[in-house]
Amino acid sequence: MSDLTKMKVAEARDALRTGEVTSVELTQACLDAIDAADALGAFVHKTPDKALDMAHAADVRIKDGAAPAMCGIPMGIKDLFCTKGVASQAGSGILNGFIPEYESTVTTQLFDAGAVMLGKLNMDEFAMGSSNETSVYGNAVNPWRAGNDDAALTPGGSSGGSASAVAADLCLAATGTDTGGSIRQPAAFAGITGIKPTYGRCSRWGIVAFASSLDQAGPMTKDVRDAAIVLQAMCGHDPKDSTSADLAVPDFEAALTGDIRGKTIGIPREYRMEGMPDEIEALWAQGREMLQDAGAKIVDISLPHTKYALPAYYVIAPAEASSNLARYDGVRYGHRAKLSQGDGITEMYENTRAEGFGAEVQRRVMIGTYVLSAGFYDAYYNRARKVRTLIKQDFEQVFAEGVDAILTPATPSAAFPLGMEMDDPVQMYLNDVFTVTVSLAGLPGISVPAGLDKQGLPLGLQLIGRPWEEGDLLNTAYALERAAGFVAKPTKWW
């Protein structure tokens, strides 16, 4: 069988069980593709020996029968997930040399299901970024190119390595994390599918924390069915995580009927923003028509506090980051600055953090410390928390009125050239304008590739669902995916 790495998870699952291919063959094909794709900067810690051992074990398990759906599927793991015995740096120099003696709950569940780890994937440092340019490893690069232009494009962030690897067929699927859009935005930029489940659906234990009330793991895959299969293996209650929901995990793949007749889809008027590119507006209109043609009822809705979401997010997330990142001090693990004679513990802290943290992380830690300080706590942090409550209530009101899902653009543009927005943090933060509301409200959201812009770059649409109803959301996304018929792939240049 040729082009093994181009297989989707569902196709590979079936081929593994019929004996058309083995997990070892599939894994080796991915490892070869990874070695030939260093120009993408997607994989930062390769684990070929571990991968082949896991693949051999999966083949035995499959031959014995009754193997789970993910058994034998090779995938990449974002560097934010702690993996036992494998470097886990969160894309940061301050965790250089850190090799965990434990496994995150999400990766434990995936590996228990027989998934194969090919290696760790590039990401923005501590998940802080929208272009994968803040990584200590260097940039991840989007496999797509704009027309005949050879300029390197961002794969999005912070899960840029995951998006690049899946889009370039280096792995069949990847894990990502989403704090303000870090699964959905890179998925849209790379022409793949990415879902952020409801906050609490996937355990955060063993995932390096950025903003604890926002962080949520999810899969990045080649289509909606694959997203349902991988998400199924990632979810579940975890007593080690106090925010993990003790709810049964439904069969997400079984929910994919494609029948959305009678469903009500809301179109928020506040997402029609000044200066929105015509191509994004046109794609959004096409999405409305596609869902309507599939039998859904389209209604205009209002989410009045949307305009306050971005500033509220960039108060709350840095505040939580400043607290979470206080543990990186050079004492227990990771990087420690060399000290001069006479230096004390204060100098060690200062020098270690100055050397170990990149510019964007330093910026957010300082912002977070500022908004939590005694004189500004009420003026900024408490006010942002109140705005967050109002944003959540906006969604609750809309869902109470009978809306089943909400359709919006996923990003305000297609992928942009690397380096273009690095000198303007505010412009970079605006990439999250359509995704942060979903994170602040703790709702599930999915990005589905739905078209190409005039330069031939992928554009995504976002669907927002009711809390804990990922199955229904995935089915609506499945209907949208079928109607859009997106099959474009990047032309190989790497």
N, C-alpha and C positions, 0 to 999 in steps of 0.2 A: 504494500500500500504506500503510495507516494504522498508527499505533503502532509505528513502526520501532524505537524505542529499547527496546521490550519484547521484541525478538527475542533469542534465545539465540545463542551463537556458532555452534553447529552449524546452526541455521536460517539465520542470515545467510550463512554460508559457502555453503550450497546455493543461496540466493536470489541471491547475487552471481554465481554461476557459470551460473545459468539466465537471467540478465539481468532478473529481476524487480525488482531494485534495484541501484543503483550504490553504490560506497563513498562517493562525494561526497554522495549523498542521505542515506545512513545517517549519515555523519559530521556533516552539517549538522543533522540531526534531533537528534543528541546534543548538539551545540553550543548549539542553541536550548534544550534541556532544562536544560543546565548553567546558562545565563544566567538561567533562570527559577527556579533552585533555590539562590540564594545563601543563603537562610535555613538550609540544611543545613550550610553551611561545609565542604563536601566537597572542592571544587576550590580550591586556593590560588594556583596559577599557571596561568592558562588560556593555551593556545597555538592559537588558532583558525586563524591563517594557516598555521602549520606543519602542522596537522592536515589542512587542505584540500589543501595541496601533496602530502602523503603519500597522501591519498585519491585524488587525480588519478593519481599514479604507480601506485597499486594497481589502479585501473580499467584502465589500459593493460596492466599485467602480466596481469590476469585475462583480458582480451580476447585476449592473445597465447597463452593456454593454459598449463597445467602450473604454475599458481601454487600456493604452499603453502597449507595449511589456514587460516592466520591472515591471509592476504593480504586487505586491505581491512577488517579488523575494528577498529572504534574502541574504544580502551581507555584507562583512566587509569593513571598511574604514581605509585606512592607516592613521597613527597618524599625518601625515603632513598636512592633510586637516582640516581646522577649522570647527567645528561642534557646532552649537549653543546649549549652555547649557550642553555640554559634554566636559570633559577635552581634551585638544589638546596640547600635549607637544613636538611634533616633536622628541620624543625619548630622550629629554634632561632634565637634572636637572634644568637648568636655567629657564625653563617654568613650573616648578612645581607649581601646583595650578591655572594655567591659564585656565579659562573657557570662551570661546568667547561668545559675545553677538550677533554674526552674523554667517552666514553660507557661506561657500565657494560656488562659482558659480557652480562648478562641482557637489557637493553634493546637492545643491539646485535643479539642473536639474534632478538628479537621484531621489530625494525624490518627486519632482513634478510629475515624471513619475510613482510614486507609489512604488519605491524600498524600502526595509525594511533594516534599519541599525541594525546589530547585536552587533556592538561595534567597538572599535578602535584597529588597528593592529600594532604589533611591527615593529620597523624599526631601522636602524642605526641612530645615533644622527644627526639631521639636514640633513639626507640623505647622510651623509659622511661615506661611507664604502662599502665593497663588500662581507661582511660575516654576517651582523647583530650581530656583537660582540661589537659595540660601543654604544649600547642602554643603557640608564639609567635603563631600566626595566630588564636588563639581556638578555642573548642570546635567539633568536628564534632558534628552532631546526628543521632540515629537517625530515619529516616523513619517508624518505627512509633510509635504512641501506645497507652497503656494504657487500654482501654475508652473512656470519655467524658472522661478526664483529659487536659488540654492540657499537662501538665508535659513539658518536654523530657527525653528519655531519652538515655543514652550509647549510642553505636554500638559500644562496646568499644574496646580499644586493644591495641597501638599503631596497628594498621592501621584506625583508625576511619573515616577519610575513604574508604578503599577499600571498606569494608563498606557505608557509607552510600550511596556513589555507585552501587554495583552493585544494592543493594536498591531504590533509588529510580529505577532504569532511566535513569541519566544516562550510563552507558557499558555496553558489553556484557560487559566483564570488567575486572579490575584486578590489578596486582601488589601483593603484600604481602610482609612479612618476619615471621619467627617466631623469637623468641629463647627465650620461655618459654610461648608460647601466643598470640602477637600476630596470627596468621592465624585460628586455630581459635576463639578466644573471640569476637572481633568477628563472625565468620561466624555463630556460633550466635546472638548477640544480634540480628543483622539478618536472620535467616531465609534465609541463602545458604549456599553450599558453599565451604569453604576447606581446602586441603591443604598441609601442611608435608612436603616430601619428606625422604628420608634426608639427613643431614648430608653434604655433599660432592656431592650430585646436581646442584645448581645452583651456578654460580660466585658467589663473594662479591666478586669484583673490581669496583670501582667502586660498591659499596654502602657507605654510610657505616657504619663499624663501631661496634657497641655492645659485644657480648661475642663475641669471634672464634671461640671453640670452640662456640658455640651458635647464632649467627645463620644463618638459612637462608631463602632466597627461595622464594616459591610463589605460585600463582594464587588469586584469589578470584572466583567465578563464580556463575551462576544455577543450575547443576546439575552433576552428576557428570561427564556427558559433556563439558561445556564445560571442566571442570577438567582432564580428560585431554588435551583438544586444546591448551589453553594451556600446560600443564606440559610437553608434548612440545616445544614451541618454546623453552621457557625452559632446558631441561636440556642438558647436554653438558660434556665435559671442557674445561678451560681451563688452559693451561700458565702463565697469569699468576697463578693461585690455587693455592698449594701444597696446599690441602686439597680441591681439586677431584678427584673420582674419575675415573680413566681407564677408564670402563666404557661399553659400548654402551647407547644409549637405546632401549628397546623401544617398540613402537607401543602406547601406553597406550589409545587409543580402541579398537583391535582387541581388547583384553582384556575389553571390556565385553559379556560374554555374558549376565550376570545369573544364570548357573548356579553356585550355591555348594553343590550337593549333595556331601556327603562332607567339607566343610570343617569344621574344629573351631574354635569361637569360645570364647575364655576370658572368664570374668566374675571380675574380681579382688575378693576379699572386702574388701580394704583400702580400696576406694573407697566402701564403705558407711559414710559418715562421720556422726558424731553431729550432729544438727541439720539433716541434709539435708532440704530441702523435700519434702513428699509428692508434689508434681507431678513433681519430678525423679526420685524413686524410681519413680513409676508409669510415666513415660516410658521409663526404663531397662528396666523389666519388659516393657513393650510391645515394645521393641527386641529383647529376647531372644526373645520369642514370634515376632516377624516373621522373624528369621533362622532360627529353628527350623522354622517353617512353610515356609521356602524350601529346606529340606533340610540345613541345617547342624546339626552336633552341638554342643550347649552344655555346657560344663564349668566347674565352679568352679576357680579358680586362686588362688595366693597370690603377691603381690609384697611381701614382708615389710618392705622398706626404704622403702616409699612414704611413710610418715609423716615421714621425714627429708628428703624431696625439697625441700619449700618452703624450709626454712632453709638447706639446702646450696646451692640455686639463688641465694638472696639473699645468699650469701657469694661464690660464684664469679662471678656476673654483674657485681656492682659492682666486684669486684677487676679484672676484665678491662676494665670501662668506665673505671676510674680511669687505667689505662695507656693505653687507646686515646684518651681525651679529653685527654691531656696535650699533644697537638699543637695544640690550640686556644688560642693564646697571644697573638693579636693581632699577630704578627710578619709572617706570610706572606700571610694571606688572611682574609677575614671581618671581623668587628667589632674595632675597637681603641678603647679608652677614651681620652678626652681627658685629657692630662696637665697637671698644674700645674707651674709653674716649680720646679725642684729635684727633681722626681720622677725616679726611675731605672727600670731595667728591672724590678726587683721590683715596684714600684708599678704599672707598666704591666700586668704579668701579673695581679696581684691584682685591679686594677680592671676589666680586660677580662673576666676570667672571672666576676667577681661580677656585672657588668652583662649579660654575654652568656648565662650559664647560668641556667635557671629553678630553682625551689626543689627540685624532685624530682631533677634532674640533680645539683645541688650535694649533696643528701643522699646520693645513690648514690656520687658521687665520694669523698665523705668516708668513707663506710662502706668502700669499696674500698681506699682508702689506709690506713685503720686496720687492716683484716684482713691487708694485705700488709706492715705495718710489722714491724720486727725482733722486737719482743716478742710479737707475736700471730700471726705467719705459721703456725707449727705448730699453735697452738691453734685457729685458725679455718680458714685457707685450705687447709692440708694435710689437715686433718680432713674438710673439705667435699669435697675431691678423692677421698678414700678412700670417702666415702659415695656419691659419684657412681659409682665403680667397682662398688660393691655393688648399686646400683640397676640398672646395666647388666647385671650378672650375673643379677639376678632375671629380667629379660626373656629373657636368653639361655637360662636354665634352662627357662622356660616354653615357649619356641619349640622347644627341643631335645626336649621331651616331646610334640611333635606339634601344638601350638596354631598355627593359621594366622593368626588375628587376635584382637584383644582389644577388647571392647565396654565403654565407660564413658560416663558423662555428659560433655558438653563443658564445662559451666559449672555452678557451684553455684546459679545463679538465672537468671531472665530479666533483660533489660536493666533497670538501675536509673536513677532520676532523676539528671541531671547535678548535681554538687555534693554528693550525698548521702554519698559516702565520701572526699571530698578531704581532710577534716581528720583522717582516721585511716589512715595509710599501711599499717598491718598489715592492716586490713580490706580495703583495696584489693588488697594482695598476695595475699589469699586467693582472689581471682578466678582465679588461675592454678593452683589446687590440683589440678585434674584434667589439666593440660596440661604442667606442668614436667617430670614424669618422662620424658615422651617426648623432650623437648629434651635433657635431661641424658644420655639413652641414645643420642641421635643417630638415633632411629627415625622412620619416616614415620607421620604421623597426619592424619586427615581429620575435619572436622566436617560433619555432614549435618543439615539441618533436618528434624525428625521430628514436631513437634506444636506446639500452642499452649497457653499457660497459661490460667488462669481469667480473666485480664485481656485475653486475645487477643494476647499477645506470643509470638514464636517461641521455641522451645526446640530445642537441638541435641543429637545423640548423636555421640560420638567413637569412631572405629575406629582402632586402632593396629596397624601391620603389621610384618612382618619387614623387616630392612634390605635395601634395594635391590629390594624386591618391590612397588613402587608400583602396578604393573599389577594384581596380585592384590588389593591393598588397594582400589583403585578399583573393581574388579569387585564386591567384597563391599559396598562403599558403594553401588554401583549397585543391587544387590539390595535393600539396606535402603531406599534412596530410592524404589524402585518399590513396595515394600510399604507404606511410610509414606504415600505419595501426597500429600506436602505441596505445595500449590499456592497457599497464602495469600499475599497481597501487602498492603503497607501502604496505607491509604487516604490519598490525596493531600491534604495540608494546606499544603504549602509553596508 
